[in-house]
Amino acid sequence: MKSITLAAAAIASITVMGGFASAAHADDDRRRCGNVPIADWMSEADLRNRIAPLGLEIRDIDIDDGCYEVEARNKDGRKMEIKFHPQSGEQVWIDGDN
């Protein structure tokens, strides 16, 4: 019985810590992109022009955590998810399909 209680406590602890890690990640994105008013964002067309030299096949552009989020494929066909600062167009985060 004691081991079941300890296992349940361990699982609860891991779940809570995972939640904090997710929240911290979202906060990091907001800090990198800031709270730029939508009126000050570069247009989607300007963002496309800015990232064109990267050679990505852009599939979708969304807004996430105050950043532009681009879903694309690189020249090797790998899926990429990249976040860009909405005003400067600077890349702030990338995740690639390995």
C-alpha positions as CSV (number, residue, x, y, z in Angstrom):
1,M,0.0,0.0,0.0
2,K,2.8,2.3,0.9
3,S,4.5,1.7,-2.5
4,I,1.3,2.5,-4.3
5,T,1.0,5.8,-2.5
6,L,4.6,6.7,-3.2
7,A,4.1,5.8,-6.9
8,A,1.0,8.0,-7.1
9,A,2.9,10.9,-5.4
10,A,5.8,10.5,-7.9
11,I,3.4,10.5,-10.9
12,A,1.6,13.6,-9.5
13,S,5.0,15.3,-9.0
14,I,6.2,14.6,-12.6
15,T,2.8,15.8,-14.0
16,V,3.1,19.1,-12.1
17,M,6.7,19.6,-13.1
18,G,5.8,18.9,-16.8
19,G,3.1,21.6,-16.5
20,F,5.7,24.1,-15.2
21,A,8.1,23.3,-18.0
22,S,5.4,23.9,-20.6
23,A,4.4,27.2,-19.0
24,A,8.0,28.2,-18.8
25,H,8.5,27.4,-22.5
26,A,5.5,29.6,-23.5
27,D,6.8,32.4,-21.3
28,D,10.2,32.2,-23.0
29,D,8.5,32.6,-26.4
30,R,6.5,35.7,-25.2
31,R,9.7,37.2,-23.8
32,R,11.5,36.7,-27.2
33,C,8.6,38.1,-29.2
34,G,7.5,40.7,-26.6
35,N,4.0,42.2,-26.6
36,V,4.2,44.0,-29.9
37,P,0.9,45.6,-30.8
38,I,-0.6,43.9,-33.9
39,A,-0.6,47.3,-35.7
40,D,3.2,47.2,-35.5
41,W,3.6,43.7,-37.0
42,M,5.2,43.2,-40.4
43,S,2.8,41.9,-42.9
44,E,2.7,38.3,-43.8
45,A,3.9,39.1,-47.3
46,D,6.9,40.9,-45.8
47,L,7.6,38.0,-43.5
48,R,7.5,35.6,-46.5
49,N,10.0,37.9,-48.4
50,R,12.3,38.0,-45.3
51,I,12.5,34.2,-45.0
52,A,12.6,33.4,-48.7
53,P,16.4,33.1,-48.7
54,L,16.1,30.2,-46.2
55,G,14.7,28.1,-49.1
56,L,11.7,26.8,-47.2
57,E,8.5,25.6,-48.7
58,I,6.0,27.5,-46.5
59,R,2.9,25.5,-45.7
60,D,1.2,27.7,-43.1
61,I,1.7,30.9,-41.2
62,D,-0.1,31.4,-37.9
63,I,0.2,33.6,-34.8
64,D,1.3,31.8,-31.6
65,D,2.5,33.3,-28.3
66,G,2.9,36.7,-29.8
67,C,5.1,35.4,-32.6
68,Y,4.6,34.5,-36.2
69,E,4.7,30.6,-36.4
70,V,5.7,29.2,-39.8
71,E,5.1,25.6,-40.7
72,A,7.4,24.6,-43.6
73,R,9.5,22.0,-45.2
74,N,13.2,22.4,-45.8
75,K,15.0,21.5,-49.1
76,D,15.3,17.9,-47.8
77,G,11.5,17.6,-47.2
78,R,11.8,17.7,-43.4
79,K,9.0,19.4,-41.5
80,M,10.0,22.6,-39.7
81,E,8.2,24.8,-37.2
82,I,9.8,28.2,-36.8
83,K,8.8,31.2,-34.8
84,F,9.7,34.7,-35.9
85,H,9.6,38.0,-34.1
86,P,6.5,39.8,-35.5
87,Q,8.2,43.2,-35.9
88,S,11.8,42.4,-36.8
89,G,11.3,39.0,-38.6
90,E,14.1,37.6,-36.5
91,Q,14.0,33.8,-36.0
92,V,13.4,33.2,-32.3
93,W,12.7,29.4,-32.1
94,I,12.9,26.4,-34.4
95,D,11.9,22.8,-34.2
96,G,12.7,20.3,-37.0
97,D,11.4,16.8,-37.8
98,N,14.4,14.5,-37.5
